[in-house]
Amino acid sequence: MTTFFRDTATVFSREFRPVLRDSVGLLFEMGQPLLFLFLFGSLLDGAVGSSWQWFVPGILVMMCLTGPMSSGYTLLVELIGGSLERLMVTPLNRTAMLVGRTMKTMIVLLAQAVLIIVLAVPLGFELYPAGVLAGLAQLVVFGVGLGSLSFVLAIKSAPSGTLFYVVSQSVMFPLLLLSGVLLPMETAPAWLRAVGYANPVTYIVEAQRALFSGNLTSPSILYGTAAACAIAAIGLYLGNRAMRRGV
């Protein structure tokens, strides 16, 4: 167990060090969410109930989809360059490799989410501390699953990487659009709402909105948490198996 934690810390340090050296790049990645927050959010102001309580959680889920899902790209670059193969012949625990990489992704996600929330407060977003903390915890669980799945996809896509780009782009945008992140699904046609409710991200979005509105007794929180935990369990299982099998 001690070896596992030491290996996890080693991998986390290896992955997180470049982030500290390129903090400007971290802010640059937030360009799209910030544009949506300040421009699109202002257009919705007053149009969808308490619009900032409705819109900010959607932005956070969007970041959770795009960030962890694209984290597999780093792994893919290492696979193509051969650096991961050299890492795989070391005695590092394979599960620790997955956990360390996932921890780095979650730290970055949390830092970005906190910044979005802080910037949204002057715009009219109301803080409900318990709901915000629970919402961020749910996002971390969701992001762990997505990050692990992106690592699996990167491993399966090597050496060309074509599969990674095709699947990540063709899956991510339908998940976003059909979850009601940007626009309410209540106004969509019946067939589109039915498709949306087959999307697990829809339940996470609804749970986030309930939590960030301070409605801690909403049944949607239970459904969203179940969806996030299911995605995390599947992602960790497949990611751990892929890492143990090697490249």
C-alpha positions as CSV (number, residue, x, y, z in Angstrom):
1,M,0.0,0.0,0.0
2,T,2.9,2.4,0.8
3,T,4.4,1.6,-2.6
4,F,1.1,2.4,-4.3
5,F,0.8,5.8,-2.6
6,R,4.5,6.6,-3.4
7,D,4.1,5.6,-7.0
8,T,0.8,7.7,-7.3
9,A,2.6,10.7,-5.8
10,T,5.5,10.2,-8.3
11,V,3.2,10.1,-11.3
12,F,1.1,13.0,-10.0
13,S,4.3,15.1,-9.6
14,R,5.5,14.2,-13.1
15,E,2.1,15.1,-14.6
16,F,1.5,18.3,-12.6
17,R,4.9,19.9,-12.9
18,P,4.3,21.1,-16.5
19,V,1.0,22.7,-15.4
20,L,2.8,24.8,-12.9
21,R,5.4,25.9,-15.5
22,D,2.7,26.8,-18.0
23,S,0.0,28.4,-15.8
24,V,-0.8,30.8,-18.7
25,G,-1.8,27.8,-20.8
26,L,-4.2,26.8,-18.0
27,L,-6.0,30.1,-18.3
28,F,-6.0,29.9,-22.1
29,E,-7.9,26.6,-21.9
30,M,-10.6,28.5,-20.1
31,G,-11.2,30.9,-23.0
32,Q,-14.3,29.2,-24.3
33,P,-16.0,28.7,-20.9
34,L,-15.3,32.3,-20.0
35,L,-16.8,33.5,-23.3
36,F,-19.9,31.4,-22.7
37,L,-20.1,32.7,-19.1
38,F,-19.9,36.4,-19.9
39,L,-21.6,36.5,-23.3
40,F,-24.1,33.7,-23.5
41,G,-24.9,33.9,-19.8
42,S,-25.8,37.6,-20.1
43,L,-28.1,36.8,-23.0
44,L,-30.0,34.3,-20.8
45,D,-30.2,36.7,-17.9
46,G,-33.8,36.5,-16.7
47,A,-34.9,34.2,-19.6
48,V,-34.5,30.9,-17.7
49,G,-35.7,31.4,-14.2
50,S,-32.7,32.4,-12.0
51,S,-30.4,32.3,-15.0
52,W,-27.0,32.3,-13.3
53,Q,-28.0,29.5,-11.0
54,W,-29.1,27.6,-14.1
55,F,-26.2,28.5,-16.4
56,V,-23.1,28.3,-14.2
57,P,-23.6,24.6,-13.4
58,G,-24.0,24.0,-17.1
59,I,-20.6,25.7,-17.8
60,L,-19.0,23.6,-15.1
61,V,-20.3,20.4,-16.6
62,M,-19.1,21.5,-20.0
63,M,-15.6,22.1,-18.6
64,C,-15.8,18.7,-17.0
65,L,-16.6,17.1,-20.3
66,T,-14.0,18.9,-22.4
67,G,-11.1,18.9,-19.8
68,P,-10.9,15.3,-18.7
69,M,-12.0,13.9,-22.1
70,S,-9.1,15.8,-23.7
71,S,-6.7,14.7,-21.0
72,G,-6.2,11.5,-23.0
73,Y,-4.5,13.5,-25.6
74,T,-1.4,13.9,-23.4
75,L,-1.2,10.2,-23.0
76,L,-1.6,9.7,-26.7
77,V,1.3,12.1,-27.4
78,E,3.5,10.0,-25.0
79,L,2.3,6.8,-26.7
80,I,3.3,8.1,-30.1
81,G,6.5,9.5,-28.9
82,G,7.5,6.4,-27.0
83,S,7.9,8.0,-23.6
84,L,5.1,6.0,-22.1
85,E,6.7,2.7,-23.2
86,R,9.8,3.7,-21.2
87,L,7.6,4.4,-18.2
88,M,5.8,1.1,-18.5
89,V,9.1,-0.9,-18.1
90,T,9.7,0.7,-14.7
91,P,8.4,-0.9,-11.5
92,L,5.7,1.7,-11.1
93,N,2.4,0.3,-10.1
94,R,0.0,0.4,-13.2
95,T,-3.0,1.5,-11.1
96,A,-0.9,4.3,-9.6
97,M,-0.1,5.5,-13.1
98,L,-3.9,5.8,-13.8
99,V,-4.7,7.4,-10.4
100,G,-1.8,9.9,-10.5
101,R,-2.8,11.1,-14.0
102,T,-6.5,11.3,-12.9
103,M,-5.6,13.3,-9.8
104,K,-3.7,15.9,-11.9
105,T,-6.7,16.3,-14.2
106,M,-9.0,16.8,-11.2
107,I,-6.8,19.4,-9.5
108,V,-6.8,21.4,-12.8
109,L,-10.6,21.0,-13.1
110,L,-11.2,22.1,-9.5
111,A,-9.0,25.2,-10.0
112,Q,-10.9,26.2,-13.1
113,A,-14.3,25.5,-11.6
114,V,-13.5,27.7,-8.5
115,L,-12.3,30.5,-10.8
116,I,-15.6,30.3,-12.8
117,I,-17.7,30.5,-9.7
118,V,-15.7,33.4,-8.3
119,L,-16.1,35.3,-11.5
120,A,-19.8,34.5,-11.7
121,V,-20.7,36.0,-8.2
122,P,-20.5,39.6,-9.3
123,L,-22.7,38.8,-12.3
124,G,-25.5,37.7,-10.0
125,F,-24.7,34.1,-9.1
126,E,-25.7,33.3,-5.5
127,L,-23.4,31.1,-3.4
128,Y,-24.9,28.2,-1.4
129,P,-21.7,26.8,0.2
130,A,-23.1,23.3,1.0
131,G,-24.5,22.9,-2.5
132,V,-21.3,24.2,-4.1
133,L,-19.1,21.8,-2.2
134,A,-21.4,18.9,-3.0
135,G,-21.6,19.9,-6.6
136,L,-17.8,20.1,-7.0
137,A,-17.5,16.7,-5.3
138,Q,-19.9,15.3,-7.8
139,L,-18.0,16.9,-10.7
140,V,-14.8,15.3,-9.5
141,V,-16.4,11.8,-9.5
142,F,-17.7,12.4,-13.0
143,G,-14.4,13.8,-14.2
144,V,-12.5,10.8,-12.8
145,G,-14.6,8.5,-14.9
146,L,-14.3,10.6,-18.0
147,G,-10.5,11.0,-17.6
148,S,-10.1,7.3,-17.2
149,L,-12.2,6.6,-20.3
150,S,-10.1,9.1,-22.3
151,F,-6.9,7.2,-21.3
152,V,-8.5,4.0,-22.5
153,L,-9.4,5.6,-25.8
154,A,-5.9,7.0,-26.2
155,I,-4.3,3.5,-25.6
156,K,-6.7,1.9,-28.1
157,S,-6.0,4.7,-30.6
158,A,-2.2,4.3,-30.7
159,P,-0.2,4.6,-32.8
160,S,-2.1,6.6,-35.3
161,G,-4.4,8.5,-32.9
162,T,-7.2,8.7,-35.5
163,L,-9.7,6.8,-33.4
164,F,-9.1,9.2,-30.4
165,Y,-9.9,12.3,-32.5
166,V,-12.9,10.8,-34.2
167,V,-14.6,9.3,-31.1
168,S,-13.8,12.2,-28.7
169,Q,-15.3,14.8,-31.2
170,S,-18.2,12.7,-32.3
171,V,-19.3,11.8,-28.7
172,M,-18.5,15.0,-26.8
173,F,-20.7,17.4,-28.7
174,P,-23.8,15.3,-28.8
175,L,-23.4,14.7,-25.1
176,L,-23.2,18.4,-24.5
177,L,-26.1,19.4,-26.7
178,L,-28.4,16.7,-25.6
179,S,-27.8,17.3,-21.8
180,G,-29.3,20.8,-21.8
181,V,-26.0,22.5,-20.8
182,L,-26.6,25.6,-22.9
183,L,-30.3,25.6,-23.6
184,P,-33.3,24.1,-21.6
185,M,-34.4,20.8,-23.0
186,E,-38.0,21.5,-21.8
187,T,-38.5,23.6,-25.0
188,A,-37.2,20.8,-27.3
189,P,-39.5,18.5,-29.3
190,A,-40.7,15.3,-27.5
191,W,-38.4,13.0,-29.5
192,L,-35.3,15.2,-28.6
193,R,-36.3,15.2,-24.9
194,A,-36.5,11.4,-25.1
195,V,-33.0,11.1,-26.5
196,G,-31.8,13.6,-23.9
197,Y,-33.1,11.5,-21.1
198,A,-31.1,8.5,-22.5
199,N,-28.0,10.7,-22.0
200,P,-26.4,10.1,-18.5
201,V,-24.9,13.6,-18.6
202,T,-28.5,15.1,-18.5
203,Y,-29.0,13.7,-15.0
204,I,-25.7,15.2,-13.8
205,V,-26.6,18.6,-15.3
206,E,-29.9,18.5,-13.5
207,A,-28.3,17.5,-10.2
208,Q,-25.7,20.3,-10.5
209,R,-28.4,22.9,-11.0
210,A,-30.3,21.6,-8.0
211,L,-27.1,21.7,-5.8
212,F,-25.9,25.1,-6.9
213,S,-29.4,26.5,-6.3
214,G,-29.3,25.2,-2.7
215,N,-32.1,22.6,-3.3
216,L,-30.4,19.8,-1.5
217,T,-33.5,17.6,-1.2
218,S,-34.2,17.4,-5.0
219,P,-34.5,13.8,-6.3
220,S,-32.4,14.8,-9.3
221,I,-29.3,14.9,-7.0
222,L,-29.7,11.2,-6.4
223,Y,-30.0,10.4,-10.1
224,G,-27.1,12.6,-11.0
225,T,-24.9,11.1,-8.3
226,A,-25.8,7.6,-9.5
227,A,-24.9,8.5,-13.1
228,A,-21.6,10.1,-12.0
229,C,-20.6,7.1,-9.9
230,A,-21.5,4.6,-12.6
231,I,-19.4,6.5,-15.1
232,A,-16.5,6.7,-12.6
233,A,-16.7,2.9,-11.8
234,I,-16.8,2.0,-15.5
235,G,-13.9,4.4,-16.4
236,L,-11.7,3.2,-13.5
237,Y,-12.3,-0.4,-14.3
238,L,-11.5,-0.1,-18.0
239,G,-8.7,2.3,-17.4
240,N,-7.0,0.1,-14.7
241,R,-7.4,-3.0,-17.0
242,A,-5.8,-1.1,-20.0
243,M,-2.9,0.1,-17.9
244,R,-2.3,-3.3,-16.4
245,R,-2.3,-4.9,-19.9
246,G,0.3,-2.4,-21.0
247,V,0.7,-0.7,-24.3
